[in-house]
Amino acid sequence: MDSYSLKEGFLQEGSVVIFPTDTVYGMGCRLYDNVAIERILTIKNRPRSKHLAVLCDILVTVNDLAVLDSRAIKLAHAFWPGPLTIVLPSSKSHYEKTGDKTIGVRIPNHNGVLKLIKKNGPLVTTSVNLTGKLPITDYEEIVKNYSNKVDYIYQEEKATYLNISSTTVDLTNKEVKILREGTISKKEIEDVLKDK
């Protein structure tokens, strides 16, 4: 791999990188890069049935990948960019490319990862850990455990960040389901979705 290109933020086909976000460190690659996605699943020991989330930089891009209803628009305006992952029905084009009927999407509030997305398009991402274990949030520990498994590890530039996974809400059915409660509470989500 060309480490200079990776350092500059340009991911090649098959490249897997680790980067800080506004929640926890993410392990990711370019969307639709099946070689890299398979690498991530192997590194994480993660079953293929568990979908990986997709990070985007703007709502227009999300709209290309997912079907946005009024609830999703409300939550997006209230919490994006930020630590909220929304699971939505896949757009026709995304479904045709992946066979996935649903997609989890998020716009992070972190300049570093947003720059990475602008250079490479949406990024398939997951937390840095083995499936079922807590995310690793210490940079030195990540380097120790993953420097020989991924192509590049970006260091956090800020002194502090959240270290808490994003809240995940499922809007694929009429019932709103909170799949994981992170920094954004269930009540905050319910308040936004109330008719005004």
C-alpha positions in Angstrom: 0.0 0.0 0.0 1.1 3.6 -0.7 1.3 4.9 2.9 1.7 8.5 1.6 -1.7 8.3 -0.2 -3.3 6.9 2.9 -1.7 9.6 5.1 -3.1 12.2 2.8 -6.5 10.6 3.1 -6.8 8.8 -0.3 -7.9 5.2 0.2 -7.0 2.7 -2.4 -9.1 -0.4 -3.2 -8.8 -2.9 -0.4 -7.5 -0.3 2.1 -8.7 -0.5 5.7 -7.9 2.4 8.0 -8.6 3.3 11.6 -9.6 6.9 12.4 -11.0 9.0 15.3 -14.6 10.2 15.1 -16.8 12.3 17.5 -17.7 9.1 19.3 -15.1 6.2 19.3 -12.3 5.3 16.9 -13.7 3.8 13.7 -12.3 1.1 11.4 -13.4 1.7 7.9 -13.0 1.6 4.1 -14.7 3.0 1.0 -18.3 2.1 0.5 -18.7 -0.8 -2.0 -15.1 -1.9 -1.6 -15.9 -5.5 -1.0 -12.3 -6.6 -0.6 -11.8 -4.1 2.2 -15.2 -4.9 3.8 -14.2 -8.6 4.0 -11.0 -7.6 5.7 -12.9 -5.7 8.3 -15.2 -8.6 9.0 -12.3 -10.9 9.4 -10.4 -8.5 11.7 -13.5 -8.0 13.8 -14.5 -11.6 13.8 -17.9 -10.3 12.8 -20.6 -12.3 11.1 -21.7 -11.1 7.7 -25.3 -10.9 8.9 -24.4 -7.9 11.1 -24.4 -4.8 8.9 -21.7 -2.1 9.1 -22.8 1.5 9.4 -22.0 4.1 6.7 -20.6 7.6 7.5 -21.6 10.4 5.1 -20.6 14.1 5.0 -23.9 15.7 3.9 -27.6 14.9 3.9 -27.8 14.8 0.1 -25.4 11.8 0.1 -27.5 10.0 2.8 -30.5 10.5 0.5 -28.7 8.7 -2.3 -28.2 5.7 0.0 -31.4 5.6 2.1 -35.1 6.3 2.0 -35.6 9.3 4.3 -39.1 9.8 5.8 -40.3 12.8 7.9 -39.0 11.2 11.1 -35.5 10.8 9.7 -35.5 14.4 8.4 -36.5 15.6 11.9 -33.8 13.6 13.6 -31.2 14.6 11.1 -31.8 18.3 11.5 -31.8 17.9 15.3 -28.7 15.7 15.8 -26.5 15.7 12.7 -23.7 16.2 12.5 -23.4 14.2 15.7 -23.5 10.8 17.5 -26.8 9.4 16.0 -26.9 6.5 13.6 -30.2 6.1 11.9 -31.2 2.7 10.3 -33.4 3.3 7.2 -34.6 1.4 4.2 -32.0 1.2 1.5 -32.4 3.3 -1.6 -33.0 1.3 -4.8 -29.5 2.0 -6.0 -27.9 0.9 -2.7 -30.0 -2.2 -2.6 -29.1 -3.2 -6.2 -25.3 -2.8 -5.3 -25.4 -4.6 -2.0 -28.6 -6.7 -1.6 -29.0 -5.0 1.8 -32.6 -3.9 2.4 -31.6 -1.6 5.2 -28.7 0.8 5.9 -27.4 2.5 9.1 -26.2 6.0 8.3 -24.6 8.9 10.3 -23.0 12.3 9.7 -20.2 12.6 12.3 -19.3 15.9 13.9 -15.5 15.5 13.4 -13.4 17.5 10.9 -10.8 14.7 10.4 -13.3 12.0 9.4 -15.4 14.5 7.4 -12.2 15.3 5.3 -11.7 11.6 4.8 -15.3 11.2 3.5 -14.9 14.2 1.2 -11.9 12.6 -0.4 -13.2 9.1 -0.7 -17.0 9.3 -0.5 -19.1 7.5 2.2 -17.1 5.2 4.5 -18.3 1.8 5.7 -17.3 1.8 9.4 -17.4 0.0 12.7 -15.9 0.5 16.1 -12.4 -0.8 16.9 -12.9 -4.0 18.8 -13.7 -7.6 18.5 -17.4 -8.2 18.0 -19.1 -8.3 21.4 -16.2 -6.6 23.2 -16.1 -2.9 24.3 -14.5 -0.4 21.8 -10.8 0.3 22.3 -10.5 4.1 22.7 -6.8 4.4 23.6 -4.6 5.3 20.6 -1.5 3.4 21.9 -3.5 0.3 22.5 -5.1 0.5 19.1 -1.6 0.8 17.5 -0.4 -2.2 19.6 -3.3 -4.4 18.5 -4.1 -3.3 15.0 -1.0 -1.8 13.3 -0.2 -5.1 11.6 -3.9 -5.6 10.6 -4.8 -2.3 8.9 -3.1 -0.1 6.4 -3.0 3.2 8.4 -4.1 4.5 11.8 -5.0 8.2 12.1 -4.3 9.8 15.5 -6.8 12.0 17.3 -5.8 15.7 17.0 -8.0 17.0 19.7 -7.2 16.5 23.4 -10.5 14.9 24.3 -13.5 13.3 22.6 -16.5 11.4 23.7 -15.4 7.7 23.9 -19.1 6.7 23.8 -20.7 4.9 20.9 -23.4 6.6 18.9 -27.1 6.2 19.7 -28.7 4.0 17.1 -32.4 4.3 16.2 -34.3 2.0 13.8 -36.8 3.8 11.5 -37.4 0.9 9.1 -40.9 0.3 10.6 -43.7 2.4 11.9 -42.5 1.8 15.5 -39.4 3.7 16.4 -36.8 1.3 18.0 -33.8 2.4 20.0 -31.2 -0.3 19.2 -28.4 1.3 21.3 -28.6 4.3 23.6 -25.4 6.4 23.6 -24.9 10.1 24.3 -28.3 11.0 22.8 -31.1 9.7 25.1 -34.3 7.9 24.2 -36.2 10.9 25.6 -34.3 13.4 23.4 -35.3 11.4 20.3 -38.9 11.0 21.4 -39.1 14.8 22.1 -37.9 15.6 18.6 -40.3 13.1 17.0 -43.3 14.5 18.9 -45.7 16.5 16.7 -45.2 20.2 17.2 
